[in-house]
Amino acid sequence: MQDQNSRIKNQIITSIRRGRLVHAYAFTGGTAQQRTELGTWLCRTLFCEAEDKPCGECLPCRKFLHGNHEDFLIVKKPQDRESIVKDQILELTDRLMLKPFGSRYAVMIEDAQLMNAAAQNKLLKTLEEPASEAVIVLLADRREALLPTVLSRCVCFSLSDEASSFREEAAAEKLAGLILSGAEYYKKKAVLEDIIRDKDDSRTRAEDFLNALEARLMTLLKEEKTGNGKTSNEEVSRLSEAVKAVLEARRCIRQLHSVAYTLKQLCLRV
């Protein structure tokens, strides 16, 4: 079985090849090593000039690997502070106003969960009106540490260092595809039967599944909206309504509603 990072990389590469690169990505959860590996891989991929990215041989790749790529910017918590502060984001936005040396900037914000509220709100303005030559990558140990408004402007990938999460991620990816195609209720319900039947751990698994489904739906939605004129209004509407349904289902799960009933209602709504 492909590991989680490899599957995410393949998904992003596919989007890039389809011309659906977005201006902000967020990798949340998992381990620090997992997040950093994905973040640096994505930034390096954005600079690579080869067809098979990242090649490690072109000039941008070599500069990146040697740590001297002019357009690669890192934001991290200063050693003498407890958080990433507004002034750091202001400095970043000032830099992004300048033309990059190459085709674009790639920005990686390490430990983004340490951004204080003022820093996140300042970053939000950049995400709302992005520079066309910049891609921002957020790395955070907890999704909930980032403002919902910030997350809503990123393609989000929720990571896990537990192998058991693969089941829920696979189910989420399958259900997202069925939602996008407008499949029948019974086909969507069949994807969730394993979680519904789990008498010991269904609530935890349901929440993990809903988190993965939300992330996948948001990715599909952003890809549809940046589809270079090929957007289907029906698909965008279907995905938008599905995200709302997932949020409602998660609220019900956390309020201790029946897992089976909640997931069946989700399948009816989407």
Secondary structure as GFF3:
##gff-version 3
##sequence-region A 1 270
A	DSSP	alpha_helix	4	17	.	.	.	ID=ss1
A	DSSP	beta_strand	24	29	.	.	.	ID=ss2
A	DSSP	alpha_helix	32	47	.	.	.	ID=ss3
A	DSSP	alpha_helix	59	65	.	.	.	ID=ss4
A	DSSP	beta_strand	72	75	.	.	.	ID=ss5
A	DSSP	alpha_helix	86	96	.	.	.	ID=ss6
A	DSSP	beta_strand	105	109	.	.	.	ID=ss7
A	DSSP	three_ten_helix	112	114	.	.	.	ID=ss8
A	DSSP	alpha_helix	117	128	.	.	.	ID=ss9
A	DSSP	beta_strand	134	140	.	.	.	ID=ss10
A	DSSP	three_ten_helix	143	145	.	.	.	ID=ss11
A	DSSP	alpha_helix	148	151	.	.	.	ID=ss12
A	DSSP	beta_strand	155	159	.	.	.	ID=ss13
A	DSSP	alpha_helix	165	181	.	.	.	ID=ss14
A	DSSP	alpha_helix	185	191	.	.	.	ID=ss15
A	DSSP	alpha_helix	193	197	.	.	.	ID=ss16
A	DSSP	alpha_helix	202	225	.	.	.	ID=ss17
A	DSSP	alpha_helix	233	254	.	.	.	ID=ss18
A	DSSP	alpha_helix	259	269	.	.	.	ID=ss19
###
